[in-house]
């Protein structure tokens, strides 16, 4: 038995038809003494409604599915290499495309006679997010073999902003250049003023007495110390502000990491609870199907037992009738034999 062909057929069926068809193939494989195929087929799991709808989308909308898989390749490569341009180009398409494809999957499920709730539609979107982020899920989806909705934490890992070489805005770059140029010009202007002042003092010194030079020098010295402390204070304030910003950024990053960790924990708990609920629902459905099969078998067995009892009763009556007929026949034969003997005796006389 070709397990691949069987799997292809089973995952094309509606979820409610899956278990009975699978068990039929398992029974056929066992009857054919093909233990390997029986084990492999028995291991196939029934897909959830959301996974089945996503599989149906991949099967019936192959061009769109191939484009979606190509987008996933692009996004995974961009996250691996931290290619900012690819991330911006591909991420912009992601949510809009996922929403549209999820609605298409819901419509395809409706065409097959199964209605899709908002909850299931959300699970389909979550499944498609996982297909984009995970290569293994993408391979399963491309073959139409998904079994359940992936965990909520499946997705692209967060990328720190400083790790992505984002393009700088032209206005910011212009402002920075202008500020640098302004600082340079101011410095040059200050230098020119100071040079002019020095030159003026030197020229004055050449035409006045030594006492006048000393007084001029004494009058020119106080402004320089006043400007330097002001610049030093500004530099200190800038350094303090920078350190404060760094500390604030570190606190914000720590808080964000803790929040992300809490979110991831809750998402894992939610995913585990959903998996447990799905497993319980599948177990209950399989148990109900087994009970139904056993009830049918019990009904058939009781019917066969009743028919056997009826046949036994009929056969018993037939035996009794045959026995009576045999006794009558023997009695008639004995009488006939006696009659023959009497006739023979008379003839001899």
C-alpha distance (Angstrom), angle and dihedral (degrees) to the residues before:
residue distance angle dihedral
X1 . . .
X2 3.81 . .
X3 3.81 105.1 .
X4 3.82 92.6 -168.5
X5 3.80 92.6 56.6
X6 3.79 90.9 46.7
X7 3.81 91.6 50.7
X8 3.80 91.0 48.2
X9 3.80 89.9 53.7
X10 3.80 95.7 43.8
X11 3.81 95.7 50.8
X12 3.79 89.1 50.3
X13 3.82 90.4 60.2
X14 3.77 124.9 87.4
X15 3.83 113.6 -94.1
X16 3.82 93.2 -109.1
X17 3.82 90.2 56.6
X18 3.79 96.0 46.8
X19 3.82 103.9 83.7
X20 3.81 97.6 46.8
X21 3.82 92.0 47.5
X22 3.81 91.5 46.9
X23 3.81 92.7 50.1
X24 3.80 89.8 49.6
X25 3.80 91.0 55.0
X26 3.82 91.1 45.8
X27 3.81 89.8 53.6
X28 3.81 91.2 48.8
X29 3.80 91.5 49.9
X30 3.80 91.3 49.9
X31 3.80 91.0 47.6
X32 3.82 88.0 52.2
X33 3.86 89.3 50.8
X34 3.83 89.3 -118.1
X35 3.81 99.0 141.2
X36 3.82 94.0 167.9
X37 3.80 93.3 56.4
X38 3.81 92.2 42.8
X39 3.79 91.3 54.0
X40 3.82 93.8 45.4
X41 3.81 93.6 48.5
X42 3.82 92.9 45.2
X43 3.83 88.2 55.3
X44 3.82 92.3 59.6
X45 3.79 110.0 108.3
X46 3.79 126.8 -142.8
X47 3.84 111.1 -110.3
X48 3.79 121.9 -122.1
X49 3.79 117.3 -115.5
X50 3.82 92.3 -102.3
X51 3.82 93.0 47.8
X52 3.81 90.8 46.2
X53 3.83 91.3 51.2
X54 3.82 90.6 49.0
X55 3.83 89.8 48.5
X56 3.81 90.3 50.1
X57 3.81 89.1 52.6
X58 3.82 90.9 53.4
X59 3.81 91.4 47.2
X60 3.81 99.2 45.7
X61 3.81 101.7 32.0
X62 3.78 101.1 45.0
X63 3.86 98.4 155.6
X64 3.82 91.2 53.4
X65 3.81 90.0 43.2
X66 3.81 91.9 53.4
X67 3.81 91.2 50.0
X68 3.80 89.9 49.5
X69 3.81 92.0 49.7
X70 3.83 89.5 49.9
X71 3.81 89.4 52.3
X72 3.80 88.9 52.3
X73 3.81 90.7 52.6
X74 3.80 89.8 51.0
X75 3.80 93.6 49.0
X76 3.81 94.1 46.7
X77 3.81 91.0 49.0
X78 3.81 91.7 46.9
X79 3.81 91.6 51.4
X80 3.79 90.7 46.4
X81 3.81 93.3 52.1
X82 3.83 96.8 28.7
X83 3.80 89.8 -126.9
X84 3.82 101.9 177.4
X85 3.80 96.0 -164.3
X86 3.82 93.1 50.4
X87 3.81 90.8 46.1
X88 3.80 92.3 53.2
X89 3.79 93.8 44.6
X90 3.82 96.7 46.2
X91 3.81 99.4 36.1
X92 3.77 90.8 56.0
X93 3.82 90.1 62.7
X94 3.78 97.1 43.2
X95 3.81 109.0 82.9
X96 3.80 95.7 35.2
X97 3.80 91.2 50.4
X98 3.83 93.2 45.6
X99 3.81 91.6 51.3
X100 3.81 91.9 49.7
X101 3.82 93.6 46.9
X102 3.81 92.6 47.3
X103 3.80 89.8 54.3
X104 3.81 89.8 48.9
X105 3.82 89.7 51.6
X106 3.81 89.8 50.6
X107 3.81 90.6 50.8
X108 3.83 91.2 49.8
X109 3.80 89.8 50.9
X110 3.81 89.0 51.4
X111 3.80 90.0 52.4
X112 3.81 87.7 55.8
X113 3.80 90.5 52.9
X114 3.81 99.3 -100.5
X115 3.79 121.2 116.8
X116 3.81 118.9 -142.3
X117 3.81 120.2 -144.4
X118 3.79 125.4 -149.6
X119 3.81 88.7 -102.2
X120 3.80 92.0 54.7
X121 3.82 89.9 44.7
X122 3.81 88.8 55.0
X123 3.82 89.6 49.7
X124 3.82 89.5 52.0
X125 3.82 89.6 53.0
X126 3.81 89.5 48.5
X127 3.80 89.2 50.5
X128 3.82 91.5 52.0
X129 3.83 90.6 49.0
X130 3.81 87.6 54.8
X131 3.82 91.0 48.6
X132 3.81 89.8 55.8
X133 3.79 93.9 48.5
X134 3.81 103.2 37.6
X135 3.80 123.0 57.5
X136 3.83 93.2 -158.8
X137 3.82 92.4 52.6
X138 3.81 89.2 46.6
X139 3.82 90.3 54.7
X140 3.84 92.1 48.9
X141 3.80 91.9 47.3
X142 3.80 93.1 48.7
X143 3.84 87.7 57.8
X144 3.81 93.0 44.0
X145 3.82 92.3 -117.6
X146 3.83 104.4 123.5
X147 3.80 112.7 135.8
X148 3.81 104.9 -174.5
X149 3.79 143.5 2.9
X150 3.82 110.8 -81.4
X151 3.76 120.3 -116.6
X152 3.80 116.8 -78.2
X153 3.82 90.7 -117.2
X154 3.82 91.5 63.4
X155 3.77 106.8 110.0
X156 3.76 145.3 89.6
X157 3.81 114.5 -42.4
X158 3.81 115.1 -111.6
X159 3.80 114.2 -96.3
X160 3.78 118.5 -145.5
X161 3.84 111.0 -120.7
X162 3.78 92.4 -126.8
X163 3.84 90.0 55.4
X164 3.81 92.7 60.1
X165 3.80 113.5 75.3
X166 3.79 94.6 -137.0
X167 3.80 116.8 -169.1
X168 3.82 113.1 -103.6
X169 3.77 118.1 -121.5
X170 3.85 113.7 -108.5
X171 3.80 91.7 -129.6
X172 3.80 92.5 54.4
X173 3.79 91.9 47.4
X174 3.83 90.9 48.9
X175 3.80 92.0 48.7
X176 3.80 91.2 50.0
X177 3.79 91.5 48.9
X178 3.81 90.6 47.5
X179 3.79 91.5 49.2
X180 3.80 91.2 50.0
X181 3.76 92.0 48.1
X182 3.81 91.3 47.5
X183 3.79 91.0 51.8
X184 3.80 91.0 49.2
X185 3.77 92.0 48.2
X186 3.80 91.6 48.1
X187 3.79 90.5 49.6
X188 3.76 91.2 48.6
X189 3.80 90.9 47.4
X190 3.80 91.2 50.3
X191 3.76 90.4 49.0
X192 3.80 90.5 50.2
X193 3.80 91.6 49.4
X194 3.77 92.1 48.5
X195 3.77 90.5 47.0
X196 3.80 90.4 49.5
X197 3.80 90.7 49.1
X198 3.76 91.9 50.7
X199 3.75 91.5 47.3
X200 3.80 90.4 49.7
X201 3.75 91.7 50.7
X202 3.78 91.1 49.2
X203 3.77 91.9 50.3
X204 3.78 91.3 49.3
X205 3.77 90.4 49.1
X206 3.78 88.8 57.3
X207 3.84 93.7 57.9
X208 3.82 103.8 34.3
X209 3.76 136.1 61.6
X210 3.82 124.7 -88.4
X211 3.81 90.5 -103.9
X212 3.77 92.1 54.0
X213 3.80 89.0 49.3
X214 3.78 91.3 52.6
X215 3.81 91.4 48.8
X216 3.80 91.6 47.8
X217 3.78 90.1 47.9
X218 3.80 90.8 48.1
X219 3.80 90.4 50.3
X220 3.82 92.5 48.8
X221 3.84 97.3 49.4
X222 3.87 102.5 69.6
X223 3.89 99.2 66.5
X224 3.84 94.4 60.4
X225 3.84 96.1 60.0
X226 3.83 89.4 47.1
X227 3.82 93.9 55.5
X228 3.83 95.7 46.4
X229 3.85 97.2 55.0
X230 3.79 89.1 48.3
X231 3.80 91.3 53.0
X232 3.81 91.2 45.5
X233 3.80 91.0 50.8
X234 3.80 91.1 49.9
X235 3.80 90.3 49.8
X236 3.81 90.8 49.9
X237 3.78 91.5 49.2
X238 3.80 90.4 49.8
X239 3.81 91.3 49.7
X240 3.81 91.4 48.6
X241 3.79 91.4 48.8
X242 3.80 90.2 48.5
X243 3.80 91.6 50.3
X244 3.79 90.1 47.8
X245 3.80 90.7 51.0
X246 3.81 90.6 49.0
X247 3.82 91.2 50.4
X248 3.79 91.2 47.2
X249 3.82 90.6 49.0
X250 3.81 91.3 49.8
X251 3.82 91.0 49.8
X252 3.80 90.4 48.4
X253 3.81 91.4 49.0
X254 3.80 91.4 48.8
X255 3.79 91.1 49.5
X256 3.81 90.6 47.2
X257 3.82 91.7 50.0
X258 3.81 91.0 49.3
X259 3.80 90.5 48.1
X260 3.81 91.0 48.4
X261 3.79 89.6 49.9
X262 3.80 91.2 50.7
X263 3.81 91.0 48.0
X264 3.81 91.2 48.9
X265 3.82 90.6 49.5
X266 3.81 92.7 50.2
X267 3.79 91.2 45.4
X268 3.81 90.6 52.1
X269 3.80 90.5 49.0
X270 3.80 90.3 48.6
X271 3.81 91.2 47.8
X272 3.82 91.3 49.1
X273 3.81 90.7 48.9
X274 3.81 90.8 49.3
X275 3.80 91.1 48.0
X276 3.80 90.3 49.9
X277 3.80 90.6 48.5
X278 3.81 91.0 48.0
X279 3.81 91.9 47.8
X280 3.81 91.2 48.5
X281 3.80 91.5 48.2
X282 3.81 91.5 49.0
X283 3.81 91.4 47.2
X284 3.80 90.8 49.1
X285 3.80 91.8 48.3
X286 3.80 93.0 48.0
X287 3.81 89.9 46.9
X288 3.80 90.1 50.6
X289 3.79 90.3 49.5
X290 3.81 91.0 49.3
X291 3.81 90.5 49.1
X292 3.79 89.5 49.7
X293 3.81 91.5 50.2
X294 3.80 91.5 46.8
X295 3.78 91.0 48.3
X296 3.79 89.7 52.4
X297 3.80 90.3 47.4
X298 3.81 90.7 47.5
X299 3.81 90.3 49.6
X300 3.79 91.0 48.7
X301 3.80 90.4 46.4
X302 3.79 92.7 50.6
X303 3.77 90.4 47.5
X304 3.80 90.9 49.7
X305 3.81 90.1 47.8
X306 3.80 91.2 51.3
X307 3.78 91.2 47.6
X308 3.80 89.9 48.8
X309 3.81 90.8 50.3
X310 3.78 90.6 49.0
X311 3.78 90.6 48.7
X312 3.79 90.0 47.1
X313 3.80 91.4 51.3
X314 3.79 91.4 47.3
X315 3.79 90.8 47.6
X316 3.80 90.1 49.0
X317 3.76 91.5 52.4
X318 3.79 89.4 47.7
X319 3.80 89.9 51.9
X320 3.79 91.3 49.9
X321 3.79 91.1 48.6
X322 3.79 90.5 47.8
X323 3.79 91.2 49.5
X324 3.82 91.3 51.4
X325 3.77 90.6 47.2
X326 3.80 89.7 49.3
X327 3.80 91.7 51.6
X328 3.80 91.0 48.3
X329 3.77 90.2 47.8
X330 3.81 91.9 50.0
X331 3.77 90.6 47.4
X332 3.80 90.8 50.2
X333 3.79 90.4 46.9
X334 3.80 91.1 51.8
X335 3.78 91.2 49.8
X336 3.78 91.1 48.3
X337 3.80 90.4 50.0
X338 3.83 90.3 51.2
X339 3.76 90.9 49.9
X340 3.79 90.7 51.2
X341 3.80 91.7 51.1
X342 3.79 92.1 50.5
X343 3.76 91.9 50.4
X344 3.77 92.5 47.5
X345 3.83 90.2 50.6
X346 3.77 92.6 51.8
X347 3.77 92.0 49.3
X348 3.77 91.3 54.1
X349 3.77 90.9 52.3
